[in-house]
Amino acid sequence: MIAIHAGAGYHSESKSDVYKSICKQACLLAIEAIKCGKNAVDCVTIAVKCLEDTPNTNAGIGSNLTMDGTVECDASVMDGLSLQFGAVGCVQGFQNPVEAARLLVEKQKQGNLSLGRIPPSILVGNRAEKWILENDPHINTSCNLITDESKRMFLKYKRRLELHEERVNNKRRKIRQNKDKQDEDEEIGVTDEEDSIQSLIQDTVGAIAMDTSGNLAAAVSSGGIALKQPGRLGPAATYGSGCWAYNWSSDSKPGVAIATSGSGEHLMKTLFSKECASCIQNMDSGSLGLSFAFKDHFLESEFLKHLDCKFGGAIALRQDKYDNKQSVELIWGHTTDSMCIGFMSLSDKKPKVFLSRLPPQSIPGKSLTMEGRQIYK
C-alpha cells in the first residue's frame, strides 16, 4: 500500500492534470517496488524521489527560493519497524534529499559508532553534504535545483515584497505620532491578504507505505516557504512535525503512518505528525483520530492561538490486526485550499489520484475537509 501527497496549499485548476500525473507516477513506482519485495522505507523513498525529480513540486528540483535566491531543502524518513528517524535540513544541491535522510536511518540501525558514540539522526547545512559524500558518494549533492519557472516566481514575489514594504514605509511616515502600533498596522494594511504569498504556494510533499510484511514507513521533502530566511529549518527536517511511522504492536496500539504538509511553523509548533499519530492510535478509528487532531491540536491549538488562519494537511494510515487478519484505513484532511493526493494498493489496477479541495464558501486556514477509505478488511 502506498499513499502520497504533492503538497497542501493552492493548486491551480489549469495545472491539475500535471499534479495528478505526478502523483500517479509516484504511486506506480512505489507499488512496483512493493511487488518486488522492497520494504516500506524503500517504497516511501522511491515515491518521494519521484516527487523531488519533477519541477512542478516544492521539493528537490524547482523548489521555492530563499530571500537570497538559493534553494535549501529539508527531508526526513521514519521507519515504523525500528522507529528510527533521519533528516537533513538546509541542504543545497541535493536533487534527492530524501535519499540522505534515508541513509541516516540506515546508519542508525547499525548501532553506535566507535567508542560508543551515538550516530546522528539530523544533519544540516554543508556539514550534512560532507557526511553524505563520506558515507555514500553515489548521492548527488551538486545539482542545480533552480528552474526558469522557480526563478520567475522568485523575482515576481521579491518585487511584490519590495513594493509592499515601500508602500508600508510611505504610509508609516504619514501616520500621526500619537497612534498606537495596532492602529498603525490596521491603517497601513500590514496583514492585507493581497500581499500574502502564504495561500499561493504548495508546500511539503510526502509518502506513507505499508509493505508485504505489514511494516510502515513515512517520508517528506520540501524546499520550504517562498522567500524564506536562509538557514530556516522546516517541518520536513523536524522530529514529530513532518512525518511519523509506528508499526502495529498490540490491539490497544494500532500501527500508524503520517505525512504532513502546510505552513511549516504551524506544523512544528504543534508537533503535528506526532499528535496525529497519537490521536489516531488512541481513538476508535483513523478518521475520528485525524479529525480530533486537526480540530483540537491544530485549529484550536493553544500554541497557534495568536494566529487567525492555520494552514495544514496530512495523509495517514491506520493499521489494525485481529484474528490473523488486518484492517487498513487511509485518511486525509487539510485546512488549505487544496491538496493533491494519490494512493494504490496491491489489489488496485491503477492509482487513484485527485485534487482534494475545501467545499465552496469555506475559508482556507479556518475550515477543514476530510475523507478516507478502508483499504483492507
N, C-alpha and C positions, 0 to 999 in steps of 0.2 A: 504494500500500500504506500502510495506517495501522494502528498498534497503540497502544493506550492502557492506562493503569492508573489506578485510582481510589484508590491508596494501599496500602501494605503495613503490616499491623498486626493489628487484630482487627475482623472484620465479623460481626455477629450474623446468625444464620440467619433471624431474623424480618424483617430488612431486606435480605435477599439479592436479592429481586426489584427493590427500589429501586436498589441498586447496579448491577445488571445492566442495568436500563433506562437509567441514566445513561450507562454505557459504550456501550450500543447507539446512543443518540442522538449521542454524540460521534463515533463511527465513521461514522455515516451522513452527518453534516455534513462531515466531513473528506474522505470518499471522493467526495462530490458536488463538493467544491472541486477535487479532483484531476481529475475528469471535465471540469470547466470550464476546465482549463488552469492552475490555480493551482500555484505552486511548493511545494516541501516546507516551507519556512519558513511560508508562508501556512497550510498544512494543519495543522501542529502547533499554530500559534497558534489557529486556529479550534477544534481539538479541545480544547485546554486551556481556552479561554474557556468552552466548554460545561460543562466540569467546574467552573470557577470560579463559574458562574452558578447552580448548584444548591446549596441549603443543606445537602445531605447529604454533602459532601466537605469536607476540611480545606484549602480553598483559596478565596479570594475570599469570597463571602457565606457566613456560617456557620462561618468559621474558628475555631480554638481561640483563647481569650482569654489575654492575658498576666496576670501577677500583679496588674497594675493594672486589669484588666478592660477592656483595649483590644484591638484587633486590629491586628497588624503582619504584613504579608505579604511574602514573598520570591518571586521568579520569575526564570527565565533561559531563554534561547533560544540554540542554537548551530546555525550554518549549515555543513553539510558541504562546500559548494562553495567558499565564501570563507574558511572556518574562523574566521569572526568570532563572538564570544561577547558577549552583552549580558545584564545582570542588574540588578534593583532589589532592595533589601533594606530591611526595617523600614519599609515604607511603609504609611501609614494612609489609608483612604478610597478605595483603588483597587479597584473591583469586578473589574477585569481587569488585574492587574499584569503578566501575560504580554504584553499589548499594549505596555506601556512597555519591557519587555525587548527585544521585537522591534524597537521604534523605535531603540533603542541599536545593534542590529545593523545596521540600515539606514543609520544615520548614519555608522557606521564604514566602511561600504562606499564612502562618498562621498570618503574620503581625509582628509588632515589639514585642520585648521582654519586660519584666517588666521595668518600668521607661523609656520607650521609646527607649530602646537600639535597634540598628539595627542588625538583625541576620546576621551571616557570609554567604558569598557566596563561599569563597575559604578557605580551611584549609590545612595545610601542616605538614609533619613530625609526630612525636609521639603525638603532641597535637591533630592532626586530629583523631588518634586512640582513644585517651581518650574521645573526644567528641562523636565519633560514639558509643563507648561502653555505654556511658551515655544515648544516645538517641535511640539506637536500638541494644541491646545486642545480637540479633539474627544474625547480620552481623559478619561473621568470620574474625577476624583480626590477627590470629596466624597460618597462613598456611605456609608450606614450599613450596616456589614457584620455587625452583631450581630443574631442572631435570638433568638427566645424560647427555642429549644432550646439554642443555644450559651450563652446566659446561665444557663439552668437547670443545665447541666453545669458551668459555671464555678463557680457557687455550691456545687454538690454537692462538687466536688473541693477547692475552697477550704476548705470546712468540714471535709472529711476530713483535709486537711493540718493544719489548726489543731488538730484532735483528736489527731492523731498526734504533733505537736510537744508538745502539752500532756502526753500520756502519757509521751513520752520524757523530758521535763524532770522529771516526777514521779518516774520510776524512777531517773534520774541522782542525784537528791537522796538516794535511799536506798542507793546503792551505796557500799561502803566505799572509803575514800580510797586504799588500797594496791592496788587493782585497776588493771591497765593498760588502755589505751584499747581494745584488741582484745576483752578480756574484757567490757568495758563495752558495746561495740557488740553483742556476742553476747547479753548478758543483756537489754538493753533492746529488742532487735529492730529495730535501725536499718534492716536490709535486709529486713524482713518483706515477702513478696510481696503480702500482703493490703493493704498500704499503698502499693503501687506502682501508678501510673497508666500506666506505660510500655506495658503489654500491652493497654490498653483503647482505644487511640486509633489510627486510621489516619492516616498522615502524607502526605507529598508526593504529588501527582498528576502524571502525565506523559504525554507522547505522543512517538512516533517515526514518521517517514514517509519514503517514497520517492515522488517524483513521476514523471511520464511520461518525463522526461529522465534518470532514474536518479539525480537528486540526493537527498541525505539531509539530514535535519534532526531536531533533538530539542528538547523544551521541558519544563520542570517548573514547578510552582507550589505554594506551601504557606503555611499560616498558622502553621506551626511547632508545637512541642510545647506541650501544655496547661500552663498556669501558668508559662510561660517568663519569664525575666527580660526586662523591656522593653529593647529595644536589641540583643537577641541575634540574630546573623546566622546563618542556617541554610544547609544544603547547596544549597537551591534558588537561592541567590544567590552560590554559591561556585564558582569555576572548577575543573573537574575532579572535582567531587563529585556534583552533581545530574544533569547531562546532558552528552552528548558526541556529536559527529557528525563524520564524516570520509568524504568521497567516495572511491570506488574510484580508485586511482592506478596500480596495476600488479598483475601476477599475484602478486607477493610481498607486496602490501599491500592487502587487501580493504577495501571500504567498510564502515563500521560506524556504528550509531546506538544510543545508550543513554539510558534514563531510569531513575533510581533512586528509591528511597523507603526509609523506615525511620527509625531513630534518627539524627538529624542529626549529632551529634558523632561517631558511629561512621563515618558516610559521609565526613565531612570529614577525619578523621584518617587515613583510608586512601586518600583521593583516589579514591573507589570507581568513579565513572563512567569516569575516565581509565584506571584499572587494568583494568576490564572490557574496555574498548576495546582496550587493548594486548594482553591475553591472547587475545581473540577474533581479532585480526589476526595474531597470531604462532603460532597453533595450527592444526591441520588442519581443525577445524570450529568453528562457533559454540558448539555445546553443550559441547565439550571446553574451549574457552576460558572460557566463563562459569563452568563447574564449577570450573576451576582458580582463577579469580579469587575466587570465593566461599570456597573452601577454604584457599588459600594466602595470599590478600591480605585476607581478612576474618575468617573464623572463627579462623584461626591467625595473624593479623597480629600482629607484634611491637608495633605501635602500640596494640593493644587487649588486650595480654596481662594487664593488670590487671583486666579485666572478665570476669565469669562468663558473661554472655549478650551476644550481639551480634545486633542486630536490623537486617535489611536486606532489600531486594528490588530486582529490576531486570528490565526488559524490554529486549531487544536485537535488532537486525537485523544480519546479516552479508551483504554483497553481493559475489559473485564474478562475474567475467566471463571468458569463454573462447570462442573460435571464433564471435565475434559473437553469443553468447548470454550470458545471465546467470542465476545461481542466487542465490536469496534465502532465507536461513534466519532464522526467527523463534524466539527462545528467551526463556524467562522462568524466574526462580527466586526463592526467598525463604526466609529463616530465621524470619520472623514466622509467627504462627498462620495468617494468610490474606493473600491479595492478589487484588483484583478486576481482571480483565483482559478486554480486548476487542480484536479485530483484524478487518480486512476488506481484501481485495484487489479490484482492478477486475473480476476474474472471478467474485467471490462475489455471490450474490443477496442475501444478508443477512449482518450481522456475526455473528461467533462471540464470545459473551460468557459468562463463567463466573467462579465464585469458586474460586481455587486454594487448597487447604488442605494443611497438613502431614499426613502419614499418622498414623493413630491411634498413640498411645503416644510420639509424637515430642515433644521438649521445645523449645518456641519459644526462639530465641536460641542454640540449640546444634545444631539439626538443619537440614538443607537439603532442599528439594524442588525439582525442576527438570523442565521439559518443553519441547518445541519442535515446530516444524512446518517442512517445506520448502514454501515458498510458490510459487516459480517454479523450474523446472528447465531 
